[in-house]
Amino acid sequence: IEAFTPARGKLTSGTDNDDYFQLPSEEGLLEVWLLDYSAGTNDYSLTLEDSTSTLDTGVDGLSEHGLFLDYTLPASTTTYVHVKRNSGGGGSYRLMTRLHRPVPTLNAASPTSGAAGTAVALTGTDFGTSTSEVSVRFGGVEATVTAAASTTLDVVVPQNAPDGEVVVCRPGGCSS
């Protein structure tokens, strides 16, 4: 689980009544909490938006003074958390966010064996779409990832790779 607070989000605009925080363009389950505001519960609203629409709306549920929302973000989508004070200006609050990143699952490799330099196609889930955000190890030795898609990876068996487990890793964790 990777947590980020407004230091990770970027305050892109703000007035007495509206604050917009741009979030990193990362996929995963996003949780957002609006906490510690002193006005009545109905005085604030919390929404998750993209450039054209509202994706989700915060609901009461954590405590007497808390709004919460959760939403599964696709990869490469620019999203904003919108905090709105509904009655009058000013006020203070604490905004907390947490992103649960997907963990890859490796289902198959083809071919199932080969010497160093052999091209291998891996199939599974949650591999991502960027070769820079995924790594593959053969028996603990890092391989070169030449192509990445959500359910397939093309890799090259590294030099000096011993017989052993093939593991796919992303920022959310590694296949087992």
Secondary structure as GFF3:
##gff-version 3
##sequence-region A 1 176
A	DSSP	beta_strand	2	4	.	.	.	ID=ss1
A	DSSP	beta_strand	10	14	.	.	.	ID=ss2
A	DSSP	beta_strand	18	23	.	.	.	ID=ss3
A	DSSP	beta_strand	28	35	.	.	.	ID=ss4
A	DSSP	three_ten_helix	41	43	.	.	.	ID=ss5
A	DSSP	beta_strand	44	49	.	.	.	ID=ss6
A	DSSP	beta_strand	54	57	.	.	.	ID=ss7
A	DSSP	beta_strand	59	60	.	.	.	ID=ss8
A	DSSP	beta_strand	66	73	.	.	.	ID=ss9
A	DSSP	beta_strand	79	85	.	.	.	ID=ss10
A	DSSP	beta_strand	94	100	.	.	.	ID=ss11
A	DSSP	beta_strand	105	110	.	.	.	ID=ss12
A	DSSP	beta_strand	119	125	.	.	.	ID=ss13
A	DSSP	three_ten_helix	131	133	.	.	.	ID=ss14
A	DSSP	beta_strand	135	138	.	.	.	ID=ss15
A	DSSP	beta_strand	141	142	.	.	.	ID=ss16
A	DSSP	beta_strand	144	148	.	.	.	ID=ss17
A	DSSP	beta_strand	152	156	.	.	.	ID=ss18
A	DSSP	beta_strand	166	170	.	.	.	ID=ss19
A	DSSP	beta_strand	173	174	.	.	.	ID=ss20
###
